[in-house]
Amino acid sequence: MGARKVIISTNVTLNGFMAGSHCELDWHFGYWNEEMAMYTGMQLCRADTILLGRRTFNAMAAYWPGVTASLCAAREEIAFAGMMNSYRKIVFSRSLQTAGWNNAVLASTTVSRTVMQLKALPGKDMIVLGSGSIVSALMQAGLADELALWVHPVLLDQGKRFFPPLQHSFALQLSRVKTFGSGVTLLCYERAPEGI
C-alpha cells in the first residue's frame, strides 16, 4: 500500500461556493439521493480517518450518533453512520475543550503538522468532509492529494468560497467524473506529477 492520501470531498455550487453567507447548506439537501449516498459510502471506505473543523464537527457529532438508533433511517444511512461513528476523527479547533464523539480527538498542533505526521503512519486515506478552514490550510500547505468536488446545479449570489487565495499554484489532473440522476456531477482531481 502506498502513502496515505488526503482526500477533500465537498459540495460546491457551480460558481464555487461551499456554503451560504451564514454557513447554510440547505441549497444542496434537495439534490441528495440514494445513488449519491452509495457513492459517498464507497468513498468513505477508502479512508479510516476524518479531518474536521469545529463547525463541521459540531454539526456531524449532533447528527450521526442518533442515526444508528433511528427506526426511520434507511439501511444505507445506518451503514454510513456506522462508519462515521467508528472512524478516527481529528478535530481542529481553538475553542473546543473536548471532542465528545466516539473516536474523536482534538488536534494538538497545526493542520499541516498533524497531517504530515498522520501521512507517515500506516493506515488508509484521510478524508475531509466540508470544513472550509481545514481545506484552506491543506491547500496552502500543498497537502491535498485529491479533490472530490460534488458540483450542484445551483448558483449562490454570496457565500463561503471553496477555493482560498493560494500562495502557490499546483497542477491537477482529472481522474474520475460521475454524473448523478439528481443533476449533481462529481469531479475528482488528483495532484498531477511534478513537471506537468
N, C-alpha and C positions, 0 to 999 in steps of 0.2 A: 504494500500500500504506500502511495506517495505521501507527500507532506499534506497536512490538513489545510483545507481551503477555508476562506471566509466568504460566505455567500450572503449577499444583501438581497432580500426579497421584499419588495414593497409595491403597494398600489399607487399608481400615478395617473393624473389626468393627461389628456392629450397635450395640454400646454404646460406640463411639467410640475404640477403641484402635487404634494403628497398628503396635504391636509388643508382644510379651510383656514381662514384668518384667525379663528379661535380654536384651532386644532380639531375641528369637527371632521368626522369621517363618514357622515351619513350619505355622501354623494356616491359611495361605492357599494353600500349594502344591497341595493336593489339588483345589482348585477351578479351577486354571489349565487352560484348554483352547485348542484351535486357534482358535476363534472369538474368544476374548479376545486371543490373540496377534495376530490380523489387525487387530483394532480398535486395539490398542496401537501397531502399526506405522503405522496411518493417523494416529494422534495424534502420533506422533513425526515424521511427515513435515511437520507444520506448523512444526516447530522446526528450529533449526540450532545451538543452544547448550543444554547440560545443566548445571544448577547442582547441586552435590553437597557434602554434608558429609563429614567424614573417614571415618566408619564405612561409609556407603553407597558412597563412592568405593572404599575398600579391597575391599569385597565385589564390586563390579562389575568393578574392574580385575583381580581374580583370576579372574573367570569369563568375561567376554565376549571377550577376545583369543583364548582357546582354542577358542571355538565355531566360528570360521571355518575352523579346521584339522581339526575333528572329522568323521570319516566317518559318525558316528551321528546328527548333528544334522539336524533337519527343515529343509526348504528355507526355510520362513518364519522359523525361528530364525536361520538363517545370514544372511538378508536383514536381520533386526532387528539382529544382531550387527554387520553391516557399518555400519549407521547409528550404533550405539553406539560403535564403534571409531573412526569417522571424524569424528563431530561434535566441535565445540569443547566442552571440559569445563572449567568454572571450579570449583575446589575450595577450600572454605573450611575452613581448619584452622590451629590454633595450634601443632600438634606436628609435622606433616609438613614435611620439608625439601625433598622433591622430589615431583613427581607423575608417576610413571613409567608413563603410559598414553598412547597416541597422542593428540595434540592436547589434552592436559590441562595446565592451568597452575594454579598456586596464586594465589589472590586476594591482592592486596597491600593491600587495605583492607577496610572492613566490608561486610557483606552489602548493607545499604541503599545505601551509596555506590556500590558496584560495580554493583548492578542499575540504579540511576539513570543511571550512565554508559553502561551497555550499552543501555538503553532509548533513549538519544539517538542511537545508531549505527544505520545501516541494517542490515537483516537480517530473518530470520524470527523467530518467537517463541522464548522461552526456556522450558525445562521443568525442573521439579523432580521427581525420582523418589524418593519416600521422604524421607530427610534431614530428620528432625524439627527439628533446630536451625535449618536454613535456613527451613523452613516457619514456625517461630515468629518468626524475625526479619522475614520478609517480611510476615507478618500484622500484627505490631506496627507496622511502618512503613507499612502500608496499600498495599503494592506488589504484592499478589497480585491479578491480574486475573481469573483463572478457577480454580475448584476442580473437579477431576475426582476424585470420590470413588468408588472401587471398593468398594461395600459388600458384605461377605461375610456369609452367614448363620451367623455364629459369635459367641458371647459369651465373653469372657475375664473371669476374676474379678479380674485385676490386670494392669497393664502400662503402656505409654507412651501417654498420651492424645494424640490428634491435635490437638485444639484447645488452644492455650496460653491462659492467662489473658490477656485483651486489655485494653489501656489505653483503648481507644475502640471504639465499635461502628461497623459499616458494613453496609449492606443488600446482599443478594444476590438475584439472580433466576434461577430455574431455566431453563436453556436447552436441555438435552437429557436424555433418560432412555433407557437401553438395558439390557434385561434379557438375560442370557446363559443358555444351557441348563444351566450348572453351578449356577445359583441366585444368582450374583453380579449385582447391579444397579449400573450406572454412573450416577451423578447428577452432572451438570455444571452448575455455577453460575457466573454472571458477576457482576461488580460492577454493582449497579443504578445508574442515573443519579442524580446528586445530587438530593435533594428527594423521592425516593420513600419 
